[in-house]
Amino acid sequence: MGGLAGRAYRRVLLAIRRDESRYLDEALSLLRALGIDGTEVIYVKRPSHRYYIQEDRVSSMASNGSVPDLVVVYDKLKPWQFYNLSRDLGCEVWDLVLLLLKIFEIHAGTREAKLQIELSEARHMIPFVKEYIRMTKIGEQVGFMGPGAYGYESLLRTLRRKEARISRELFHIKERRERLVLSRNRRGYPHVAIIGYTCAGKTTLYNILTGDSKPTGPLPFKTLAPKSRAGVTPCGTIIFTDTIGFIRKMPEEIVEVFHAVIAEIASADSLVFVIDSLDPLDEVAEKVETALEILDRVGARDKPIAVAFNKIDLLPGGRARGEVEDLVRGVMESMGFKPRSFTWISASRGINIDEMLISICSSIGINSSNAPNRFQDIS
């Protein structure tokens, strides 16, 4: 079995709630993005207060020598749950936040993205370290991670200094980005953000709309820092921005830290919502709900939305498009969103892109004209 950065995890245990078992494929795909295969899965009927995983299961692993090298809990752990699992199993423990951050580290190609990840890691670890300090002060043995109360207090001070330093640097980056956005707005070009679930094909669409060549592929979260580029469309020049992919159960702190990407969504004149047309209907509904919940959290409820169903070149012939459109429309309207249009496209094959561009122009209130297609990099 492989692992992150060459580390070999011979045995990995994934714990996921039984009532969220429909997320299992997604959880396993995230682990595969880190080179981790052959994962053992346990289902948690009701998370325990002490460990999250059932207490008898933890006791059994600890007593019979079947402790894995890595335990991944597909949820956000409480500090004491993280502490208890680490202490009583003596192995590495990740929760959903740490799992996502490990993946983000792979794709962090910019200084800003790397800083955002470091900041999120520091903020996520601070409450865990506080719990270790609390437990050492009441006489608990902290096990394999235990440098003692003084060592944890030193680590806590280091994390807080790191948080303050990175926050300052990101603030300056944010100021520079805001100046760039202001300069872009002064040019008078409409701004369209490309949004959607991870692996739906957003970056592929961005590339074909702008002439860019950003890396694409099946691994999640290829895009961490927003990139904007202009393309001349049937209604003139439009600025397109590629954004981070959404995921179910995306923790609030992840949304907060990646403010630069979120700001691009909130400041856009219109959104292109890319949906994977190959997904089963129930999965389409869940992913749409997830995306809309995040849009609502960032203040983008009132943005015009042009929906693009992607990957039609791979779509089975028997799929009823009207049924899918009705489903998506129903979910969106029930959550207070109003789709302006539906277009079925293939970003990888360039199918129906002109039709989608006309829909985008309509969503921002611009009449189409036969403008030439040329590209301009403004990032």
Contacts in CASP RR format, 6 or more apart in sequence:
PFRMAT RR
TARGET T0000
AUTHOR 0000-0000-0000
METHOD contacts of the structure
MODEL  1
MGGLAGRAYRRVLLAIRRDESRYLDEALSLLRALGIDGTEVIYVKRPSHR
YYIQEDRVSSMASNGSVPDLVVVYDKLKPWQFYNLSRDLGCEVWDLVLLL
LKIFEIHAGTREAKLQIELSEARHMIPFVKEYIRMTKIGEQVGFMGPGAY
GYESLLRTLRRKEARISRELFHIKERRERLVLSRNRRGYPHVAIIGYTCA
GKTTLYNILTGDSKPTGPLPFKTLAPKSRAGVTPCGTIIFTDTIGFIRKM
PEEIVEVFHAVIAEIASADSLVFVIDSLDPLDEVAEKVETALEILDRVGA
RDKPIAVAFNKIDLLPGGRARGEVEDLVRGVMESMGFKPRSFTWISASRG
INIDEMLISICSSIGINSSNAPNRFQDIS
1 8 0 8 1.000
1 9 0 8 1.000
1 10 0 8 1.000
1 11 0 8 1.000
1 12 0 8 1.000
1 36 0 8 1.000
1 37 0 8 1.000
1 38 0 8 1.000
2 8 0 8 1.000
2 9 0 8 1.000
2 35 0 8 1.000
2 36 0 8 1.000
2 37 0 8 1.000
3 9 0 8 1.000
3 34 0 8 1.000
3 35 0 8 1.000
3 36 0 8 1.000
4 34 0 8 1.000
4 35 0 8 1.000
4 36 0 8 1.000
4 102 0 8 1.000
9 36 0 8 1.000
9 68 0 8 1.000
9 69 0 8 1.000
9 70 0 8 1.000
10 69 0 8 1.000
11 40 0 8 1.000
11 68 0 8 1.000
11 69 0 8 1.000
11 70 0 8 1.000
12 31 0 8 1.000
12 36 0 8 1.000
12 38 0 8 1.000
12 39 0 8 1.000
12 40 0 8 1.000
12 68 0 8 1.000
12 69 0 8 1.000
12 70 0 8 1.000
12 71 0 8 1.000
12 72 0 8 1.000
13 39 0 8 1.000
13 40 0 8 1.000
13 41 0 8 1.000
13 42 0 8 1.000
13 68 0 8 1.000
13 70 0 8 1.000
13 71 0 8 1.000
13 72 0 8 1.000
14 27 0 8 1.000
14 28 0 8 1.000
14 31 0 8 1.000
14 39 0 8 1.000
14 40 0 8 1.000
14 41 0 8 1.000
14 42 0 8 1.000
14 72 0 8 1.000
14 74 0 8 1.000
15 41 0 8 1.000
15 42 0 8 1.000
15 43 0 8 1.000
15 44 0 8 1.000
15 52 0 8 1.000
15 53 0 8 1.000
15 71 0 8 1.000
15 72 0 8 1.000
15 73 0 8 1.000
15 74 0 8 1.000
16 23 0 8 1.000
16 24 0 8 1.000
16 27 0 8 1.000
16 41 0 8 1.000
16 42 0 8 1.000
16 43 0 8 1.000
16 44 0 8 1.000
16 74 0 8 1.000
16 75 0 8 1.000
17 43 0 8 1.000
17 44 0 8 1.000
17 45 0 8 1.000
17 47 0 8 1.000
17 74 0 8 1.000
17 75 0 8 1.000
18 43 0 8 1.000
18 44 0 8 1.000
18 45 0 8 1.000
20 74 0 8 1.000
20 249 0 8 1.000
21 43 0 8 1.000
22 282 0 8 1.000
22 283 0 8 1.000
22 286 0 8 1.000
23 74 0 8 1.000
23 248 0 8 1.000
23 249 0 8 1.000
24 41 0 8 1.000
26 247 0 8 1.000
26 248 0 8 1.000
27 72 0 8 1.000
27 74 0 8 1.000
28 39 0 8 1.000
28 41 0 8 1.000
29 220 0 8 1.000
30 99 0 8 1.000
30 100 0 8 1.000
30 103 0 8 1.000
30 220 0 8 1.000
31 37 0 8 1.000
31 39 0 8 1.000
31 72 0 8 1.000
31 99 0 8 1.000
33 103 0 8 1.000
33 106 0 8 1.000
33 219 0 8 1.000
33 220 0 8 1.000
33 221 0 8 1.000
34 102 0 8 1.000
34 103 0 8 1.000
34 106 0 8 1.000
36 70 0 8 1.000
39 72 0 8 1.000
40 68 0 8 1.000
42 53 0 8 1.000
42 57 0 8 1.000
44 52 0 8 1.000
44 53 0 8 1.000
44 54 0 8 1.000
45 54 0 8 1.000
47 53 0 8 1.000
47 75 0 8 1.000
48 54 0 8 1.000
48 55 0 8 1.000
49 81 0 8 1.000
50 80 0 8 1.000
50 81 0 8 1.000
50 84 0 8 1.000
51 58 0 8 1.000
51 81 0 8 1.000
51 84 0 8 1.000
51 85 0 8 1.000
51 88 0 8 1.000
52 73 0 8 1.000
52 75 0 8 1.000
52 77 0 8 1.000
52 78 0 8 1.000
52 81 0 8 1.000
52 85 0 8 1.000
53 71 0 8 1.000
53 73 0 8 1.000
53 85 0 8 1.000
58 85 0 8 1.000
58 88 0 8 1.000
58 89 0 8 1.000
60 66 0 8 1.000
61 67 0 8 1.000
61 68 0 8 1.000
61 89 0 8 1.000
62 88 0 8 1.000
62 89 0 8 1.000
67 89 0 8 1.000
67 90 0 8 1.000
67 91 0 8 1.000
68 89 0 8 1.000
68 91 0 8 1.000
69 91 0 8 1.000
69 92 0 8 1.000
70 91 0 8 1.000
70 92 0 8 1.000
70 93 0 8 1.000
70 94 0 8 1.000
71 85 0 8 1.000
71 89 0 8 1.000
71 91 0 8 1.000
71 92 0 8 1.000
71 93 0 8 1.000
71 94 0 8 1.000
72 93 0 8 1.000
72 94 0 8 1.000
72 95 0 8 1.000
72 99 0 8 1.000
73 81 0 8 1.000
73 85 0 8 1.000
73 93 0 8 1.000
73 94 0 8 1.000
73 95 0 8 1.000
73 96 0 8 1.000
74 96 0 8 1.000
74 99 0 8 1.000
74 249 0 8 1.000
75 95 0 8 1.000
75 96 0 8 1.000
75 249 0 8 1.000
76 95 0 8 1.000
76 96 0 8 1.000
76 97 0 8 1.000
76 251 0 8 1.000
77 85 0 8 1.000
77 93 0 8 1.000
77 95 0 8 1.000
79 127 0 8 1.000
79 128 0 8 1.000
79 130 0 8 1.000
79 131 0 8 1.000
80 131 0 8 1.000
82 93 0 8 1.000
82 95 0 8 1.000
82 128 0 8 1.000
82 131 0 8 1.000
83 128 0 8 1.000
83 131 0 8 1.000
83 132 0 8 1.000
83 135 0 8 1.000
83 142 0 8 1.000
85 93 0 8 1.000
86 93 0 8 1.000
86 143 0 8 1.000
86 144 0 8 1.000
86 145 0 8 1.000
87 140 0 8 1.000
87 141 0 8 1.000
87 142 0 8 1.000
87 143 0 8 1.000
87 144 0 8 1.000
87 145 0 8 1.000
90 143 0 8 1.000
90 144 0 8 1.000
94 102 0 8 1.000
96 249 0 8 1.000
96 251 0 8 1.000
97 120 0 8 1.000
97 124 0 8 1.000
97 251 0 8 1.000
97 253 0 8 1.000
97 254 0 8 1.000
98 121 0 8 1.000
98 124 0 8 1.000
100 221 0 8 1.000
100 247 0 8 1.000
100 250 0 8 1.000
100 251 0 8 1.000
100 254 0 8 1.000
101 117 0 8 1.000
101 120 0 8 1.000
101 121 0 8 1.000
101 124 0 8 1.000
103 220 0 8 1.000
103 221 0 8 1.000
104 113 0 8 1.000
104 116 0 8 1.000
104 117 0 8 1.000
104 221 0 8 1.000
104 224 0 8 1.000
105 117 0 8 1.000
106 219 0 8 1.000
107 113 0 8 1.000
107 219 0 8 1.000
107 221 0 8 1.000
107 222 0 8 1.000
107 223 0 8 1.000
107 224 0 8 1.000
108 114 0 8 1.000
108 116 0 8 1.000
108 117 0 8 1.000
108 224 0 8 1.000
109 224 0 8 1.000
109 225 0 8 1.000
110 224 0 8 1.000
110 225 0 8 1.000
111 173 0 8 1.000
112 170 0 8 1.000
112 173 0 8 1.000
112 225 0 8 1.000
112 260 0 8 1.000
113 224 0 8 1.000
113 225 0 8 1.000
115 166 0 8 1.000
115 169 0 8 1.000
115 170 0 8 1.000
115 173 0 8 1.000
116 170 0 8 1.000
116 224 0 8 1.000
116 257 0 8 1.000
116 258 0 8 1.000
116 260 0 8 1.000
117 224 0 8 1.000
117 257 0 8 1.000
118 162 0 8 1.000
118 166 0 8 1.000
119 163 0 8 1.000
119 166 0 8 1.000
119 167 0 8 1.000
119 170 0 8 1.000
119 257 0 8 1.000
120 253 0 8 1.000
120 254 0 8 1.000
120 257 0 8 1.000
122 159 0 8 1.000
122 162 0 8 1.000
122 163 0 8 1.000
122 166 0 8 1.000
123 163 0 8 1.000
123 253 0 8 1.000
123 257 0 8 1.000
124 253 0 8 1.000
125 159 0 8 1.000
126 156 0 8 1.000
126 159 0 8 1.000
126 160 0 8 1.000
126 163 0 8 1.000
129 152 0 8 1.000
129 155 0 8 1.000
129 156 0 8 1.000
129 159 0 8 1.000
130 156 0 8 1.000
132 142 0 8 1.000
132 145 0 8 1.000
132 146 0 8 1.000
132 152 0 8 1.000
133 149 0 8 1.000
133 152 0 8 1.000
133 153 0 8 1.000
133 156 0 8 1.000
135 142 0 8 1.000
136 142 0 8 1.000
136 146 0 8 1.000
136 148 0 8 1.000
136 149 0 8 1.000
136 152 0 8 1.000
137 149 0 8 1.000
142 148 0 8 1.000
146 152 0 8 1.000
147 155 0 8 1.000
173 260 0 8 1.000
174 259 0 8 1.000
174 260 0 8 1.000
174 263 0 8 1.000
177 260 0 8 1.000
177 263 0 8 1.000
181 263 0 8 1.000
181 267 0 8 1.000
184 191 0 8 1.000
184 228 0 8 1.000
184 239 0 8 1.000
184 378 0 8 1.000
185 191 0 8 1.000
189 230 0 8 1.000
189 237 0 8 1.000
189 238 0 8 1.000
189 239 0 8 1.000
190 238 0 8 1.000
190 239 0 8 1.000
190 269 0 8 1.000
190 270 0 8 1.000
190 364 0 8 1.000
190 366 0 8 1.000
191 228 0 8 1.000
191 238 0 8 1.000
191 239 0 8 1.000
191 241 0 8 1.000
191 267 0 8 1.000
191 268 0 8 1.000
191 269 0 8 1.000
191 270 0 8 1.000
192 238 0 8 1.000
192 239 0 8 1.000
192 240 0 8 1.000
192 241 0 8 1.000
192 268 0 8 1.000
192 269 0 8 1.000
192 270 0 8 1.000
192 271 0 8 1.000
192 272 0 8 1.000
192 360 0 8 1.000
192 364 0 8 1.000
193 240 0 8 1.000
193 241 0 8 1.000
193 243 0 8 1.000
193 264 0 8 1.000
193 265 0 8 1.000
193 268 0 8 1.000
193 270 0 8 1.000
193 271 0 8 1.000
193 272 0 8 1.000
194 202 0 8 1.000
194 205 0 8 1.000
194 206 0 8 1.000
194 209 0 8 1.000
194 240 0 8 1.000
194 241 0 8 1.000
194 242 0 8 1.000
194 243 0 8 1.000
194 271 0 8 1.000
194 272 0 8 1.000
194 274 0 8 1.000
195 202 0 8 1.000
195 243 0 8 1.000
195 245 0 8 1.000
195 246 0 8 1.000
195 265 0 8 1.000
195 271 0 8 1.000
195 272 0 8 1.000
195 273 0 8 1.000
195 274 0 8 1.000
195 291 0 8 1.000
195 295 0 8 1.000
196 202 0 8 1.000
196 243 0 8 1.000
196 245 0 8 1.000
196 246 0 8 1.000
196 273 0 8 1.000
196 274 0 8 1.000
196 275 0 8 1.000
196 287 0 8 1.000
196 291 0 8 1.000
197 245 0 8 1.000
197 246 0 8 1.000
197 247 0 8 1.000
197 274 0 8 1.000
197 275 0 8 1.000
197 276 0 8 1.000
197 287 0 8 1.000
197 290 0 8 1.000
197 291 0 8 1.000
198 220 0 8 1.000
198 221 0 8 1.000
198 245 0 8 1.000
198 246 0 8 1.000
198 247 0 8 1.000
199 217 0 8 1.000
199 218 0 8 1.000
199 219 0 8 1.000
199 220 0 8 1.000
199 276 0 8 1.000
200 245 0 8 1.000
200 274 0 8 1.000
200 275 0 8 1.000
200 276 0 8 1.000
200 310 0 8 1.000
201 216 0 8 1.000
201 274 0 8 1.000
201 276 0 8 1.000
201 310 0 8 1.000
201 311 0 8 1.000
201 347 0 8 1.000
202 223 0 8 1.000
202 242 0 8 1.000
202 243 0 8 1.000
202 245 0 8 1.000
202 274 0 8 1.000
203 214 0 8 1.000
203 215 0 8 1.000
203 216 0 8 1.000
203 222 0 8 1.000
203 223 0 8 1.000
203 242 0 8 1.000
204 216 0 8 1.000
204 310 0 8 1.000
204 347 0 8 1.000
204 348 0 8 1.000
205 272 0 8 1.000
205 274 0 8 1.000
205 308 0 8 1.000
205 310 0 8 1.000
205 345 0 8 1.000
205 347 0 8 1.000
206 212 0 8 1.000
206 214 0 8 1.000
206 227 0 8 1.000
206 229 0 8 1.000
206 240 0 8 1.000
206 241 0 8 1.000
206 242 0 8 1.000
207 213 0 8 1.000
207 214 0 8 1.000
207 216 0 8 1.000
207 347 0 8 1.000
208 347 0 8 1.000
208 350 0 8 1.000
208 353 0 8 1.000
209 231 0 8 1.000
209 233 0 8 1.000
209 240 0 8 1.000
209 353 0 8 1.000
209 357 0 8 1.000
210 229 0 8 1.000
210 230 0 8 1.000
210 231 0 8 1.000
210 240 0 8 1.000
210 375 0 8 1.000
211 229 0 8 1.000
211 231 0 8 1.000
211 375 0 8 1.000
212 227 0 8 1.000
212 229 0 8 1.000
212 375 0 8 1.000
212 377 0 8 1.000
214 222 0 8 1.000
214 223 0 8 1.000
214 227 0 8 1.000
214 242 0 8 1.000
215 222 0 8 1.000
216 222 0 8 1.000
220 245 0 8 1.000
220 247 0 8 1.000
221 244 0 8 1.000
221 245 0 8 1.000
223 242 0 8 1.000
223 243 0 8 1.000
223 244 0 8 1.000
223 245 0 8 1.000
223 261 0 8 1.000
224 244 0 8 1.000
224 258 0 8 1.000
224 261 0 8 1.000
225 260 0 8 1.000
225 261 0 8 1.000
226 241 0 8 1.000
226 242 0 8 1.000
226 243 0 8 1.000
226 244 0 8 1.000
226 260 0 8 1.000
226 261 0 8 1.000
226 264 0 8 1.000
227 241 0 8 1.000
227 242 0 8 1.000
227 379 0 8 1.000
228 239 0 8 1.000
228 240 0 8 1.000
228 241 0 8 1.000
228 242 0 8 1.000
228 264 0 8 1.000
228 378 0 8 1.000
228 379 0 8 1.000
229 239 0 8 1.000
229 240 0 8 1.000
229 375 0 8 1.000
229 376 0 8 1.000
229 377 0 8 1.000
229 378 0 8 1.000
229 379 0 8 1.000
230 237 0 8 1.000
230 238 0 8 1.000
230 239 0 8 1.000
230 240 0 8 1.000
230 375 0 8 1.000
230 376 0 8 1.000
230 377 0 8 1.000
230 378 0 8 1.000
231 237 0 8 1.000
231 238 0 8 1.000
231 239 0 8 1.000
231 240 0 8 1.000
231 373 0 8 1.000
231 374 0 8 1.000
231 375 0 8 1.000
231 376 0 8 1.000
232 238 0 8 1.000
232 371 0 8 1.000
232 372 0 8 1.000
232 373 0 8 1.000
232 374 0 8 1.000
232 375 0 8 1.000
232 376 0 8 1.000
233 357 0 8 1.000
233 360 0 8 1.000
233 361 0 8 1.000
233 371 0 8 1.000
233 373 0 8 1.000
234 354 0 8 1.000
234 357 0 8 1.000
234 358 0 8 1.000
234 361 0 8 1.000
234 368 0 8 1.000
234 369 0 8 1.000
234 370 0 8 1.000
234 371 0 8 1.000
235 357 0 8 1.000
235 358 0 8 1.000
235 361 0 8 1.000
235 364 0 8 1.000
235 366 0 8 1.000
235 367 0 8 1.000
235 368 0 8 1.000
235 369 0 8 1.000
235 371 0 8 1.000
236 366 0 8 1.000
236 369 0 8 1.000
236 371 0 8 1.000
237 371 0 8 1.000
237 376 0 8 1.000
238 360 0 8 1.000
238 361 0 8 1.000
238 364 0 8 1.000
239 378 0 8 1.000
241 264 0 8 1.000
241 268 0 8 1.000
243 261 0 8 1.000
243 264 0 8 1.000
243 265 0 8 1.000
244 258 0 8 1.000
244 261 0 8 1.000
246 287 0 8 1.000
246 290 0 8 1.000
246 291 0 8 1.000
246 294 0 8 1.000
247 290 0 8 1.000
248 286 0 8 1.000
248 287 0 8 1.000
248 290 0 8 1.000
250 290 0 8 1.000
250 294 0 8 1.000
252 297 0 8 1.000
255 262 0 8 1.000
255 294 0 8 1.000
255 297 0 8 1.000
255 298 0 8 1.000
262 298 0 8 1.000
265 271 0 8 1.000
265 295 0 8 1.000
265 298 0 8 1.000
265 300 0 8 1.000
265 303 0 8 1.000
266 298 0 8 1.000
266 299 0 8 1.000
266 300 0 8 1.000
268 300 0 8 1.000
268 303 0 8 1.000
269 303 0 8 1.000
269 304 0 8 1.000
269 364 0 8 1.000
270 303 0 8 1.000
270 304 0 8 1.000
270 305 0 8 1.000
270 306 0 8 1.000
270 360 0 8 1.000
270 363 0 8 1.000
270 364 0 8 1.000
271 295 0 8 1.000
271 300 0 8 1.000
271 303 0 8 1.000
271 304 0 8 1.000
271 305 0 8 1.000
271 306 0 8 1.000
272 305 0 8 1.000
272 306 0 8 1.000
272 308 0 8 1.000
272 356 0 8 1.000
272 360 0 8 1.000
273 291 0 8 1.000
273 305 0 8 1.000
273 306 0 8 1.000
273 307 0 8 1.000
273 308 0 8 1.000
273 339 0 8 1.000
274 308 0 8 1.000
274 310 0 8 1.000
274 347 0 8 1.000
275 284 0 8 1.000
275 287 0 8 1.000
275 288 0 8 1.000
275 307 0 8 1.000
275 308 0 8 1.000
275 309 0 8 1.000
275 310 0 8 1.000
275 328 0 8 1.000
276 284 0 8 1.000
276 287 0 8 1.000
276 310 0 8 1.000
276 311 0 8 1.000
277 309 0 8 1.000
277 310 0 8 1.000
277 311 0 8 1.000
277 312 0 8 1.000
277 315 0 8 1.000
277 319 0 8 1.000
277 324 0 8 1.000
277 344 0 8 1.000
278 311 0 8 1.000
278 314 0 8 1.000
278 315 0 8 1.000
279 287 0 8 1.000
281 323 0 8 1.000
281 324 0 8 1.000
281 327 0 8 1.000
284 324 0 8 1.000
284 327 0 8 1.000
284 328 0 8 1.000
285 327 0 8 1.000
285 328 0 8 1.000
285 331 0 8 1.000
288 328 0 8 1.000
288 331 0 8 1.000
288 332 0 8 1.000
289 331 0 8 1.000
289 335 0 8 1.000
292 331 0 8 1.000
292 332 0 8 1.000
292 335 0 8 1.000
292 337 0 8 1.000
293 335 0 8 1.000
295 301 0 8 1.000
295 303 0 8 1.000
295 337 0 8 1.000
296 335 0 8 1.000
301 336 0 8 1.000
301 337 0 8 1.000
304 340 0 8 1.000
304 363 0 8 1.000
304 364 0 8 1.000
305 332 0 8 1.000
305 337 0 8 1.000
305 338 0 8 1.000
305 339 0 8 1.000
305 340 0 8 1.000
305 363 0 8 1.000
306 339 0 8 1.000
306 340 0 8 1.000
306 341 0 8 1.000
306 343 0 8 1.000
306 356 0 8 1.000
306 359 0 8 1.000
306 360 0 8 1.000
306 362 0 8 1.000
306 363 0 8 1.000
307 328 0 8 1.000
307 339 0 8 1.000
307 341 0 8 1.000
307 342 0 8 1.000
307 343 0 8 1.000
308 343 0 8 1.000
308 344 0 8 1.000
308 345 0 8 1.000
308 356 0 8 1.000
309 321 0 8 1.000
309 324 0 8 1.000
309 325 0 8 1.000
309 342 0 8 1.000
309 343 0 8 1.000
309 344 0 8 1.000
309 345 0 8 1.000
310 345 0 8 1.000
310 346 0 8 1.000
310 347 0 8 1.000
311 346 0 8 1.000
311 347 0 8 1.000
311 348 0 8 1.000
312 344 0 8 1.000
312 345 0 8 1.000
312 346 0 8 1.000
312 351 0 8 1.000
312 352 0 8 1.000
313 346 0 8 1.000
313 348 0 8 1.000
313 349 0 8 1.000
313 351 0 8 1.000
314 346 0 8 1.000
321 344 0 8 1.000
325 342 0 8 1.000
328 339 0 8 1.000
328 342 0 8 1.000
329 339 0 8 1.000
329 342 0 8 1.000
332 338 0 8 1.000
332 339 0 8 1.000
340 359 0 8 1.000
340 362 0 8 1.000
340 363 0 8 1.000
341 359 0 8 1.000
341 362 0 8 1.000
341 363 0 8 1.000
343 352 0 8 1.000
343 355 0 8 1.000
343 356 0 8 1.000
343 359 0 8 1.000
344 352 0 8 1.000
345 351 0 8 1.000
345 352 0 8 1.000
345 353 0 8 1.000
345 355 0 8 1.000
345 356 0 8 1.000
346 352 0 8 1.000
347 353 0 8 1.000
357 368 0 8 1.000
358 368 0 8 1.000
361 367 0 8 1.000
361 368 0 8 1.000
362 368 0 8 1.000
END
